[in-house]
């Protein structure tokens, strides 16, 4: 994906979605997003955000698996549910899998990985199963990426885009989220937007109906200055594209851009970086 700098701010604005980097103007027409602010929306409201209690069967399994880490594992579960606004439907699936003997830390790692990739509920059990067979997370994540096509933004016609953007009930984020859900679910984007507008449903409700774990109401944005890009570019070795992707990955994982760039320059795969970050977080 190509990147373009805003002439006024000399900065690059990217949208974080699906583990890929999307330049804002590559998805929507320039006039639709020229004045879009890059502040991440932290005032998200979900209808099903309450943390459900795990069943006694699940709690017993979690305690039996690692009694010493029992309290920490439960705290990590509650934190993830609140941070990622895990829908009740998916909390019940996590409970089912934990009660059946799946490692809670492994379930949390699998969930956050799938969340960032707009993965589906059905993949949770598969990833946990692969982990229980002794596969490391880097291998599991690479297999997932190789078996799931990378998201490709829709090529909007000018008239089509103008029609959607002229609707006061739709934001640029709404259009990009609908495009993403359409890609993952195979449902026409028009039908998804119709569902949102006519049934007045939230993105969490729509995503959950398709078993998609990520129900965010908006797409987080990251602003990178030209100076920041220039600092890490190595001609012929590490491009602006790679620097931008490293910044995005760092923000998703809560790491510093410098640490991610250092690892990527050393040849460490994105999956290895993710596996280490999630393992440190949940184990």
BAFI-3210 file (N, C-alpha, C; in Angstrom, 3 decimals, decimal comma, padded with zeros to 6 digits):
// residues 283
n [1|2|3|4|5|6|7|8|9|10|11|12|13|14|15|16|17|18|19|20|21|22|23|24|25|26|27|28|29|30|31|32|33|34|35|36|37|38|39|40|41|42|43|44|45|46|47|48|49|50|51|52|53|54|55|56|57|58|59|60|61|62|63|64|65|66|67|68|69|70|71|72|73|74|75|76|77|78|79|80|81|82|83|84|85|86|87|88|89|90|91|92|93|94|95|96|97|98|99|100|101|102|103|104|105|106|107|108|109|110|111|112|113|114|115|116|117|118|119|120|121|122|123|124|125|126|127|128|129|130|131|132|133|134|135|136|137|138|139|140|141|142|143|144|145|146|147|148|149|150|151|152|153|154|155|156|157|158|159|160|161|162|163|164|165|166|167|168|169|170|171|172|173|174|175|176|177|178|179|180|181|182|183|184|185|186|187|188|189|190|191|192|193|194|195|196|197|198|199|200|201|202|203|204|205|206|207|208|209|210|211|212|213|214|215|216|217|218|219|220|221|222|223|224|225|226|227|228|229|230|231|232|233|234|235|236|237|238|239|240|241|242|243|244|245|246|247|248|249|250|251|252|253|254|255|256|257|258|259|260|261|262|263|264|265|266|267|268|269|270|271|272|273|274|275|276|277|278|279|280|281|282|283]
n.u [000,850|000,601|001,882|000,975|001,882|000,382|000,238|000,050|000,608|002,777|002,719|001,917|-001,065|-002,502|-004,736|-005,625|-006,284|-007,263|-004,686|-003,255|-001,940|-003,606|-003,737|-005,432|-006,575|-006,629|-008,815|-011,084|-012,416|-010,440|-011,646|-013,517|-012,281|-010,458|-010,419|-010,482|-010,002|-007,231|-007,421|-007,773|-010,837|-011,970|-014,269|-016,072|-019,122|-020,788|-023,312|-023,235|-021,194|-020,645|-018,832|-019,105|-019,625|-017,393|-018,206|-018,577|-017,446|-015,592|-013,942|-012,907|-011,400|-009,511|-008,176|-007,160|-005,399|-003,351|-002,729|-001,170|-001,101|-003,685|-005,301|-004,114|-004,571|-007,366|-007,700|-006,462|-008,239|-010,612|-009,685|-009,085|-011,630|-012,938|-011,277|-011,226|-013,873|-015,521|-018,066|-021,044|-021,770|-019,351|-017,958|-019,269|-018,483|-015,737|-015,897|-017,015|-014,963|-012,886|-013,974|-013,970|-011,369|-009,390|-006,475|-006,581|-004,826|-003,893|-006,282|-006,846|-004,680|-005,141|-007,630|-007,135|-005,341|-006,960|-008,966|-007,602|-007,257|-009,743|-010,890|-012,858|-015,275|-015,306|-012,698|-011,327|-011,395|-009,988|-007,416|-006,703|-006,672|-004,561|-002,489|-002,563|-001,506|001,131|002,244|004,025|003,249|004,057|004,211|001,550|000,196|001,306|000,343|-002,351|-002,468|-001,596|-003,680|-005,827|-007,075|-005,501|-006,889|-008,321|-008,956|-012,005|-012,487|-013,819|-016,319|-016,528|-019,079|-020,526|-019,215|-019,614|-022,328|-022,662|-021,185|-022,630|-024,672|-025,845|-025,860|-023,793|-020,355|-016,911|-015,496|-017,535|-018,037|-015,599|-015,451|-017,698|-016,865|-014,756|-016,083|-017,713|-015,802|-014,759|-017,022|-018,312|-020,653|-022,641|-021,543|-023,370|-025,672|-024,889|-024,515|-027,103|-028,382|-027,312|-028,251|-031,081|-031,992|-030,854|-028,574|-025,690|-022,125|-021,003|-023,119|-023,703|-021,262|-021,037|-023,193|-022,198|-020,295|-017,844|-015,084|-014,138|-015,724|-015,515|-016,406|-015,161|-012,253|-008,974|-006,463|-003,216|-000,662|002,160|005,144|007,055|009,681|009,964|009,664|011,876|013,967|014,227|014,395|016,223|017,973|017,260|017,116|015,309|012,272|010,093|007,503|007,786|008,625|006,345|004,519|005,685|005,326|002,550|002,120|003,435|001,791|-000,561|000,262|001,126|003,774|007,013|007,758|010,450|011,470|010,090|010,856|013,603|013,590|012,332|014,168|016,175|015,258|013,169|009,975|006,646|004,735|006,229|006,908|004,366|003,570|005,401|004,769|002,047|002,275|003,897|002,098|-000,136|000,732]
n.v [-001,195|002,189|005,265|008,594|011,953|014,483|017,675|019,987|019,340|017,738|015,071|011,609|009,900|007,071|004,270|001,879|-001,362|-004,746|-005,703|-004,683|-001,846|001,026|003,657|006,637|008,033|006,093|004,560|006,144|008,968|011,938|014,400|013,674|013,114|015,057|016,825|015,154|014,340|012,993|011,838|009,184|007,623|007,446|007,240|004,986|003,250|000,387|-002,104|-004,611|-004,894|-005,722|-007,601|-011,010|-013,524|-016,227|-019,668|-022,113|-024,528|-023,792|-022,128|-023,974|-025,597|-023,765|-023,127|-025,622|-026,078|-024,197|-023,297|-021,442|-019,224|-018,480|-016,243|-014,122|-014,884|-014,731|-012,015|-011,000|-011,956|-010,528|-007,934|-007,994|-008,443|-006,068|-004,124|-004,804|-004,820|-007,188|-009,014|-010,438|-012,849|-013,864|-014,014|-016,101|-018,164|-018,229|-019,052|-021,599|-022,946|-022,754|-024,215|-026,670|-027,334|-025,865|-023,833|-020,867|-018,556|-019,108|-018,912|-016,198|-015,018|-016,002|-014,828|-012,003|-011,796|-012,677|-010,756|-008,402|-009,054|-009,110|-011,593|-014,664|-016,125|-018,916|-019,551|-019,413|-021,808|-023,507|-022,341|-022,564|-025,319|-026,000|-024,899|-026,475|-028,772|-028,367|-026,569|-023,551|-020,055|-018,278|-019,908|-020,773|-018,351|-017,594|-019,637|-019,071|-016,561|-017,345|-018,875|-017,209|-014,707|-011,580|-008,448|-006,426|-003,207|-001,956|-000,865|002,031|003,574|006,939|008,194|006,378|006,446|009,118|009,107|007,542|009,065|011,361|010,851|011,819|010,176|008,467|007,930|008,364|006,317|004,445|003,587|002,403|000,384|-001,120|-002,002|-003,658|-005,629|-006,667|-007,833|-009,855|-011,361|-011,921|-010,824|-008,487|-005,135|-003,076|-004,229|-004,530|-001,887|-001,043|-002,538|-001,372|001,272|001,115|-000,695|000,401|-000,553|-001,244|-001,358|-003,345|-005,104|-005,889|-007,014|-009,121|-010,685|-011,794|-013,361|-012,132|-011,071|-008,471|-005,609|-002,867|000,602|002,579|003,297|003,188|005,737|006,696|009,033|009,805|011,518|013,029|013,300|011,348|009,041|009,311|009,006|006,295|004,987|002,955|003,066|000,893|-001,180|-000,849|000,377|003,349|002,413|000,055|001,146|002,616|000,506|-000,786|001,116|001,031|-001,641|-001,555|000,223|-001,265|-003,354|-002,161|-001,454|000,178|002,102|002,071|-000,320|-002,284|-001,734|-002,228|-004,997|-005,884|-005,028|-006,745|-009,021|-010,353|-011,827|-010,435|-011,997|-013,305|-011,169|-010,365|-012,726|-012,837|-010,447|-010,832|-013,156|-012,305|-010,562|-012,080|-014,459]
n.w [000,000|-000,873|000,560|001,393|002,061|004,087|002,900|004,397|007,083|006,945|007,648|008,106|007,887|009,093|009,095|011,485|010,943|010,740|011,063|009,029|007,202|006,380|004,222|004,685|002,504|000,553|000,756|000,859|-000,919|-001,441|-000,809|001,008|003,369|004,109|006,295|008,430|011,805|013,676|016,116|018,374|019,073|022,228|023,606|023,523|023,270|024,187|023,939|025,095|027,091|029,647|032,089|032,196|034,678|034,979|034,554|037,201|036,532|034,565|036,111|037,932|036,234|035,300|037,667|038,387|036,304|036,669|039,578|040,978|039,351|039,224|040,217|038,825|036,160|036,025|036,491|034,213|032,302|032,912|032,485|029,714|028,637|029,283|028,090|025,339|024,922|024,939|023,509|024,964|023,809|022,889|025,251|026,453|024,787|025,316|027,965|027,625|026,246|028,103|030,205|029,021|029,132|027,818|027,915|029,788|029,510|026,894|025,462|025,789|024,469|021,888|021,414|021,441|019,317|017,157|017,324|016,551|013,934|012,826|013,130|013,450|015,718|015,588|015,042|017,404|018,938|017,233|017,144|019,832|020,037|018,324|019,772|022,072|021,121|021,133|019,363|018,652|019,237|017,223|014,942|014,796|014,337|011,900|010,278|010,405|009,100|006,574|005,692|005,571|003,621|003,062|003,991|001,503|000,608|-000,711|-004,077|-004,544|-006,529|-007,730|-007,663|-006,132|-003,662|-002,969|-002,617|-000,288|001,547|001,683|003,345|006,399|008,599|008,439|008,962|007,875|009,057|009,489|006,879|006,185|008,134|007,464|004,966|005,729|007,305|005,339|003,659|005,325|006,030|003,634|002,894|001,102|001,017|000,827|001,917|004,543|005,427|005,094|007,033|009,308|009,113|008,714|010,655|012,786|014,175|016,225|015,508|016,994|017,455|014,830|013,993|015,855|015,067|012,769|013,843|014,171|015,957|016,499|017,316|017,144|017,329|015,977|013,944|015,066|014,760|013,604|013,674|011,827|011,549|008,872|009,564|011,523|009,990|008,283|010,069|010,557|008,147|005,900|003,117|000,532|002,304|004,465|004,110|003,804|003,872|005,378|007,798|008,548|008,833|010,992|013,028|013,251|014,053|016,497|017,962|018,121|019,744|022,033|022,274|021,954|019,025|018,276|019,400|017,987|015,350|015,516|015,934|013,574|011,658|012,255|011,229|012,457|012,431|011,943|013,185|015,131|016,748|017,614|018,940|021,063|022,433|023,174|024,683|026,797|027,900|028,732|029,929]
ca.u [000,000|001,389|001,590|001,097|001,956|-000,449|001,132|-000,012|001,184|003,942|002,574|001,241|-002,167|-002,853|-005,813|-005,240|-007,350|-006,921|-003,265|-002,629|-001,884|-004,411|-003,649|-006,809|-007,067|-006,714|-010,117|-012,115|-011,977|-009,725|-012,517|-014,342|-011,543|-009,408|-010,387|-010,700|-009,030|-006,543|-007,515|-008,485|-012,058|-011,920|-015,589|-016,852|-020,225|-021,270|-024,494|-022,993|-019,809|-020,482|-018,051|-019,880|-018,887|-017,084|-018,908|-017,759|-016,673|-014,450|-013,051|-012,213|-010,405|-008,449|-007,405|-006,448|-004,317|-002,237|-003,246|-000,337|-001,402|-005,146|-005,808|-003,602|-005,264|-008,723|-007,566|-006,177|-009,490|-011,510|-009,086|-009,258|-013,051|-013,271|-010,484|-011,660|-015,339|-015,908|-019,509|-021,479|-021,748|-017,981|-017,588|-019,824|-017,634|-014,515|-016,248|-017,201|-013,662|-012,133|-014,586|-013,596|-009,971|-008,428|-005,719|-007,116|-003,873|-003,895|-007,525|-006,726|-003,751|-005,846|-008,708|-006,639|-004,787|-008,083|-009,620|-006,837|-007,348|-011,163|-011,141|-014,190|-015,388|-014,994|-011,244|-010,799|-011,194|-008,947|-006,113|-006,425|-006,352|-003,207|-001,565|-002,547|-000,701|002,534|002,709|004,295|002,326|004,507|003,791|000,087|-000,206|001,703|-000,607|-003,613|-002,315|-001,458|-004,963|-006,843|-006,657|-005,320|-007,944|-008,060|-010,031|-012,820|-012,254|-015,093|-016,564|-016,703|-020,499|-020,927|-018,658|-020,284|-023,661|-022,567|-020,666|-023,642|-025,620|-025,382|-025,813|-022,619|-019,035|-015,916|-015,204|-018,629|-017,857|-014,447|-015,803|-018,611|-016,031|-014,016|-017,023|-018,118|-014,693|-014,628|-018,258|-018,790|-021,941|-022,511|-021,372|-024,626|-026,593|-024,396|-024,844|-028,562|-028,701|-026,942|-029,091|-032,516|-032,262|-030,189|-027,738|-024,302|-021,167|-020,799|-024,218|-023,557|-020,091|-021,354|-024,099|-021,351|-019,277|-016,580|-014,761|-013,899|-016,941|-015,179|-017,264|-014,333|-010,926|-007,925|-005,560|-001,863|-000,016|003,610|005,743|008,062|010,946|009,996|009,933|013,248|014,902|014,403|014,543|017,545|017,820|017,494|017,007|014,108|011,569|009,087|006,380|008,098|008,641|004,949|003,926|006,243|004,645|001,196|002,220|003,814|000,625|-001,490|000,795|001,534|005,234|007,594|008,120|011,876|011,703|009,557|011,714|014,863|013,344|012,049|015,423|016,987|014,658|012,103|008,685|005,566|004,082|007,087|006,772|003,049|003,568|006,147|004,020|000,846|002,696|004,316|000,914|-001,126|001,320]
ca.v [000,000|003,420|006,268|009,974|012,906|015,668|018,787|021,024|018,901|016,888|013,866|010,496|009,412|005,715|003,667|000,563|-002,336|-006,066|-005,990|-004,066|-000,394|001,619|005,115|007,088|008,404|004,965|003,941|007,130|010,096|012,962|015,455|013,152|012,938|016,066|017,448|014,145|014,405|011,724|011,439|007,934|007,782|006,641|007,248|003,953|002,736|-000,884|-002,546|-005,867|-004,786|-006,181|-008,827|-012,110|-014,409|-017,531|-020,750|-022,802|-025,558|-023,118|-021,676|-025,149|-026,015|-022,748|-023,274|-026,902|-025,967|-023,410|-022,679|-020,311|-018,068|-018,416|-014,875|-013,287|-015,268|-014,177|-010,562|-010,770|-012,201|-009,391|-006,768|-008,105|-008,288|-004,645|-003,350|-005,115|-004,777|-008,510|-009,230|-011,550|-014,063|-014,364|-014,382|-017,442|-019,113|-018,348|-019,861|-022,986|-023,518|-022,884|-025,324|-027,904|-027,622|-025,013|-022,918|-019,507|-017,655|-019,370|-018,363|-014,740|-014,705|-016,277|-013,853|-010,680|-011,934|-012,722|-009,444|-007,462|-009,497|-009,270|-013,026|-015,118|-016,901|-020,312|-019,734|-019,483|-023,203|-024,071|-021,845|-023,164|-026,727|-026,048|-024,597|-027,619|-029,817|-028,023|-025,587|-022,241|-019,034|-017,719|-020,848|-020,742|-017,088|-017,641|-020,523|-018,331|-015,552|-017,991|-019,474|-016,158|-013,656|-010,246|-007,508|-005,495|-002,206|-001,904|000,252|002,731|004,510|008,295|008,438|005,487|006,974|010,387|008,769|007,119|010,147|012,415|010,442|012,381|009,136|007,636|008,565|007,653|005,070|003,517|003,029|001,497|-000,780|-001,922|-002,631|-004,726|-006,697|-007,264|-008,676|-011,024|-012,152|-012,254|-010,159|-007,240|-003,958|-002,330|-004,868|-004,265|-000,494|-000,973|-003,089|-000,374|002,459|000,854|-001,378|001,210|-001,447|-000,835|-002,237|-004,518|-006,031|-006,414|-007,895|-010,327|-011,504|-012,504|-014,045|-011,401|-010,668|-007,031|-004,825|-001,467|001,615|003,453|002,773|004,043|006,351|006,966|010,054|009,660|012,649|012,705|013,195|010,037|008,050|009,470|008,564|004,843|004,439|002,565|002,915|-000,447|-002,190|-000,658|001,451|004,122|001,494|-000,832|001,960|002,894|-000,741|-001,042|002,028|000,521|-002,855|-001,137|000,781|-002,357|-004,228|-001,392|-001,426|001,380|001,905|001,748|-001,735|-003,089|-001,498|-002,948|-006,427|-006,122|-004,869|-007,930|-010,159|-010,978|-011,732|-009,774|-012,995|-013,543|-009,984|-010,466|-013,864|-012,445|-009,407|-011,404|-014,108|-011,499|-009,904|-012,987|-015,608]
ca.w [000,000|-000,951|001,575|000,941|003,168|004,104|002,584|005,424|008,352|006,666|008,450|007,468|008,692|008,714|009,850|011,951|010,778|010,230|011,081|007,870|007,265|005,327|004,113|004,706|001,190|-000,367|000,894|000,586|-001,745|-000,682|-000,288|002,086|004,606|004,228|007,618|009,456|012,885|013,866|017,513|018,579|019,836|023,447|024,225|022,859|024,062|023,696|024,659|025,780|027,539|031,019|032,248|032,747|035,566|034,409|035,236|038,203|035,830|033,949|037,187|038,470|035,243|035,282|038,905|038,333|035,319|037,235|040,795|041,385|038,494|039,126|040,386|037,728|034,930|036,071|036,336|032,791|031,572|033,125|031,833|028,274|028,326|029,373|027,134|023,973|024,913|024,437|023,516|025,814|022,982|022,831|026,615|026,679|024,063|026,103|029,131|027,160|025,923|029,353|030,942|028,326|029,404|027,115|028,778|029,735|028,852|025,451|024,916|025,760|023,382|020,630|021,231|021,050|017,966|016,217|017,392|015,729|012,547|012,509|013,035|013,838|016,946|015,325|014,993|018,765|019,323|016,384|017,587|021,142|019,783|017,779|020,867|022,986|020,487|021,289|018,382|019,235|018,747|015,947|013,898|014,721|013,720|010,490|009,603|010,277|008,051|005,263|005,309|005,502|002,692|003,635|003,612|000,405|000,581|-001,918|-004,998|-004,644|-007,608|-007,193|-007,383|-005,049|-002,423|-002,672|-002,134|001,105|002,374|001,797|004,378|007,682|009,625|008,208|009,009|007,068|009,767|009,216|005,543|006,211|008,946|006,645|003,942|006,396|007,656|004,068|003,199|006,197|006,058|002,299|002,704|000,354|001,858|000,800|002,855|005,896|005,743|005,196|008,348|010,311|008,999|008,850|011,923|013,809|014,969|016,445|014,841|017,836|017,181|013,472|013,981|016,617|014,260|011,807|014,649|014,066|017,324|016,623|017,120|017,418|016,717|015,155|013,642|015,632|013,788|014,058|012,852|011,775|010,841|007,865|010,277|012,165|008,953|007,812|011,105|010,574|006,795|005,422|001,680|000,015|003,356|005,285|003,414|004,540|004,050|006,494|009,017|008,893|009,314|012,321|013,947|013,451|014,860|017,850|018,647|018,391|020,784|023,194|022,310|021,364|017,619|018,181|019,709|016,883|014,182|015,755|015,717|012,165|010,921|012,547|010,541|013,238|011,748|012,677|014,031|016,298|017,604|018,237|019,861|022,272|023,146|023,774|025,711|027,948|028,459|029,310|030,635]
c.u [000,880|000,969|001,802|001,091|000,978|000,468|001,159|000,716|002,458|003,902|001,782|000,145|-002,534|-003,968|-005,392|-006,417|-006,780|-005,448|-002,544|-002,662|-002,654|-004,207|-005,059|-007,356|-007,173|-008,067|-011,239|-011,549|-011,369|-010,667|-013,371|-013,613|-010,486|-009,290|-010,600|-009,627|-008,434|-006,566|-008,318|-009,702|-012,008|-013,274|-016,503|-017,938|-020,744|-022,451|-024,229|-021,579|-019,578|-019,673|-018,913|-019,004|-018,618|-017,818|-017,982|-016,902|-015,424|-013,445|-012,243|-011,108|-009,211|-007,555|-006,579|-005,244|-003,108|-002,739|-002,477|-000,668|-002,904|-005,676|-005,366|-004,313|-006,680|-008,695|-007,287|-007,425|-010,415|-010,988|-009,289|-010,709|-013,445|-012,550|-010,959|-013,176|-015,909|-017,407|-019,861|-021,439|-020,363|-017,451|-018,086|-018,994|-016,306|-014,751|-016,367|-015,857|-012,806|-012,658|-014,211|-012,115|-008,950|-007,755|-006,275|-006,110|-003,833|-005,149|-007,445|-005,784|-004,448|-006,908|-008,168|-006,029|-005,906|-008,825|-008,918|-006,914|-008,791|-011,484|-012,501|-014,141|-014,966|-013,491|-010,622|-010,452|-010,061|-007,558|-005,724|-006,038|-004,932|-002,171|-001,445|-001,725|000,786|003,088|002,961|003,419|002,767|004,050|002,285|-000,393|000,171|000,747|-001,939|-003,525|-002,217|-002,774|-006,102|-006,325|-006,538|-006,406|-007,480|-009,207|-010,736|-012,461|-013,598|-015,159|-016,852|-018,156|-020,976|-020,457|-019,358|-021,673|-023,626|-022,143|-021,669|-024,688|-025,113|-025,266|-024,583|-021,339|-018,088|-015,539|-016,274|-018,431|-016,693|-014,730|-016,732|-017,846|-015,277|-014,922|-017,502|-017,057|-014,616|-015,839|-018,728|-020,150|-021,731|-022,448|-022,665|-025,622|-026,185|-024,732|-026,352|-029,013|-028,414|-027,905|-030,554|-032,872|-031,621|-029,340|-026,329|-023,385|-020,890|-021,882|-024,066|-022,386|-020,390|-022,276|-023,339|-020,244|-017,900|-016,263|-014,605|-015,175|-016,722|-016,096|-016,485|-012,986|-009,870|-006,992|-004,220|-001,228|001,497|004,180|006,778|009,423|011,079|010,291|011,391|014,281|015,222|014,581|016,007|017,410|018,200|017,337|015,709|013,393|010,628|007,872|006,611|008,142|007,211|004,269|004,423|005,581|003,242|001,219|002,554|002,610|-000,368|-001,048|001,197|003,037|005,741|007,929|009,576|012,143|011,229|010,440|013,036|014,700|013,109|013,323|016,340|016,402|013,574|010,766|007,668|004,907|004,908|006,992|005,437|003,021|004,266|005,362|002,803|001,195|003,143|003,106|000,029|-000,558|002,030]
c.v [001,238|004,384|007,654|010,897|014,052|016,876|019,843|020,610|018,094|015,642|012,830|010,009|008,030|005,226|002,264|-000,382|-003,632|-006,412|-005,447|-002,569|000,171|003,120|005,635|007,369|007,251|004,292|004,890|008,284|011,190|013,980|014,970|013,143|013,998|016,614|016,450|014,236|013,022|011,254|010,152|008,189|006,864|006,577|006,245|003,440|001,459|-001,330|-003,788|-005,925|-005,313|-007,479|-009,897|-012,932|-015,721|-018,601|-021,433|-023,879|-024,959|-022,684|-022,835|-025,608|-025,059|-022,890|-024,548|-026,822|-025,237|-022,631|-021,440|-019,050|-017,814|-016,986|-013,978|-013,612|-014,702|-012,664|-010,211|-010,958|-010,993|-008,137|-006,817|-007,875|-006,814|-003,834|-003,555|-005,128|-006,071|-008,719|-010,449|-012,878|-014,694|-014,710|-015,791|-018,504|-019,305|-019,224|-021,331|-023,662|-023,710|-024,059|-026,668|-028,228|-026,796|-024,069|-021,509|-018,532|-017,856|-018,805|-016,844|-014,295|-014,885|-015,221|-012,512|-010,715|-011,911|-011,390|-008,457|-007,809|-009,623|-010,740|-013,389|-016,024|-018,350|-020,588|-019,862|-020,915|-023,837|-023,636|-022,440|-024,633|-026,875|-025,809|-025,793|-028,778|-029,487|-027,050|-024,246|-021,191|-018,417|-018,600|-020,804|-019,485|-017,044|-018,519|-019,815|-017,328|-016,179|-018,574|-018,461|-015,019|-012,316|-009,313|-006,574|-004,494|-002,182|-000,685|000,932|003,580|005,874|008,565|007,613|006,025|008,260|010,135|008,372|008,264|011,278|012,086|010,926|011,345|008,240|008,459|007,801|006,331|004,025|002,821|002,050|000,238|-001,697|-002,665|-003,822|-005,907|-007,416|-008,239|-009,969|-011,941|-012,623|-011,663|-008,828|-006,049|-003,149|-002,899|-004,591|-002,837|-000,310|-001,468|-002,062|000,803|002,172|000,184|-000,648|000,353|-000,893|-001,779|-003,468|-005,557|-006,690|-007,385|-009,207|-011,255|-012,316|-013,301|-013,405|-010,783|-009,171|-006,256|-003,349|-000,512|002,551|002,790|003,706|004,551|006,660|007,971|009,918|010,827|012,166|012,524|011,831|008,937|008,098|008,944|007,080|004,212|004,107|002,243|001,508|-001,558|-002,085|000,584|002,229|003,250|000,603|-000,080|002,224|001,648|-001,080|-000,152|001,515|-000,716|-002,509|-000,602|-000,310|-003,185|-003,494|-001,363|-000,106|001,104|001,482|000,263|-002,633|-002,954|-002,245|-004,438|-006,734|-005,988|-006,073|-009,188|-010,881|-010,774|-010,987|-010,751|-013,291|-012,382|-010,019|-011,566|-013,510|-011,432|-009,981|-012,399|-013,372|-010,899|-010,872|-014,207|-015,172]
c.w [000,000|000,156|000,999|002,143|002,972|003,927|003,682|006,695|008,181|007,535|007,675|008,389|008,194|009,608|010,229|011,813|010,244|010,277|009,869|008,031|006,096|005,321|003,912|003,320|000,226|-000,307|000,507|-000,219|-000,885|-000,061|000,868|003,418|004,866|005,636|008,749|010,534|013,127|015,315|017,635|019,457|021,053|024,140|023,540|023,796|023,424|024,542|025,498|026,338|028,953|031,061|032,898|033,682|034,842|035,210|036,237|037,559|035,205|035,007|037,768|037,526|035,228|036,511|038,896|037,396|035,882|038,439|041,210|040,605|038,388|039,187|039,235|036,416|034,883|035,898|034,879|031,942|031,687|032,432|030,326|027,868|028,324|028,305|025,704|023,842|024,323|024,593|024,377|025,068|022,987|024,220|026,929|025,965|024,791|027,331|028,742|026,918|027,172|030,173|030,337|028,476|028,666|028,102|028,651|029,128|027,340|024,791|024,803|024,645|022,041|020,365|020,760|019,649|016,930|016,187|016,470|014,247|012,055|012,265|013,599|015,063|016,736|015,321|016,379|019,152|018,524|016,843|018,936|020,982|019,251|018,875|021,808|022,437|020,510|020,274|019,063|018,561|017,422|014,791|013,697|014,001|012,245|009,695|009,394|009,136|006,666|004,770|005,238|004,627|003,408|003,115|002,506|000,362|-000,766|-002,765|-005,246|-005,904|-007,002|-006,807|-006,197|-003,706|-002,007|-002,109|-000,654|002,008|002,558|002,856|005,736|008,793|009,492|008,276|008,091|007,728|009,496|007,873|005,523|007,030|008,160|005,559|004,530|006,722|006,402|003,571|004,006|006,096|004,693|001,995|001,998|001,305|001,936|001,808|004,303|006,318|005,888|006,563|009,440|010,304|009,309|010,172|013,099|014,756|015,115|015,683|015,683|017,563|015,816|013,400|014,695|015,837|013,218|012,510|014,532|015,428|017,512|016,298|017,387|016,674|015,811|014,923|014,222|014,554|014,431|013,119|012,964|010,982|009,832|008,521|010,958|011,153|008,524|008,787|010,998|009,195|006,517|003,938|001,231|001,034|004,155|004,784|004,324|004,830|005,274|007,819|009,484|009,450|010,720|013,370|014,268|014,342|016,306|018,615|019,004|019,592|022,053|023,380|021,756|019,902|017,460|018,400|018,578|015,647|014,325|015,476|014,241|011,325|011,118|011,912|011,306|012,543|012,601|013,641|015,280|017,285|018,338|019,282|021,168|023,096|023,858|024,877|026,971|028,665|029,242|030,039|031,918]
res [x|x|x|x|x|x|x|x|x|x|x|x|x|x|x|x|x|x|x|x|x|x|x|x|x|x|x|x|x|x|x|x|x|x|x|x|x|x|x|x|x|x|x|x|x|x|x|x|x|x|x|x|x|x|x|x|x|x|x|x|x|x|x|x|x|x|x|x|x|x|x|x|x|x|x|x|x|x|x|x|x|x|x|x|x|x|x|x|x|x|x|x|x|x|x|x|x|x|x|x|x|x|x|x|x|x|x|x|x|x|x|x|x|x|x|x|x|x|x|x|x|x|x|x|x|x|x|x|x|x|x|x|x|x|x|x|x|x|x|x|x|x|x|x|x|x|x|x|x|x|x|x|x|x|x|x|x|x|x|x|x|x|x|x|x|x|x|x|x|x|x|x|x|x|x|x|x|x|x|x|x|x|x|x|x|x|x|x|x|x|x|x|x|x|x|x|x|x|x|x|x|x|x|x|x|x|x|x|x|x|x|x|x|x|x|x|x|x|x|x|x|x|x|x|x|x|x|x|x|x|x|x|x|x|x|x|x|x|x|x|x|x|x|x|x|x|x|x|x|x|x|x|x|x|x|x|x|x|x|x|x|x|x|x|x|x|x|x|x|x|x|x|x|x|x|x|x|x|x|x|x|x|x]
***
